[in-house]
């Protein structure tokens, strides 16, 4: 089973902050946007983990290489 993703002390935290600062956010607005981005990332990763678990359990069909890369 996959484990939940933590954004507390990793490179994603810095990437989120760099992106928000480059967009001009600062002060309280930066903190608010950071909290929103971080929550969104945790939610998205949680969904990916759930889908991966379902594929591993055989209750959901995974994408084929053709689905991902197309036909040659």
C-alpha angles and dihedrals in degrees: 000000000000119000126232117269119245122204095183101103109009142098092270090069091056092045092052091049094046091051094048093047090049087054089057101256119146141157119007092349090057091051092049094048091045091054090049093049093046093049090049091051093050090050093049093048090048090055091049091050092050091050092048091050090051091050091048091049091049094240092113131040117239127219118270124226087254090056090053103037102020128231121310 
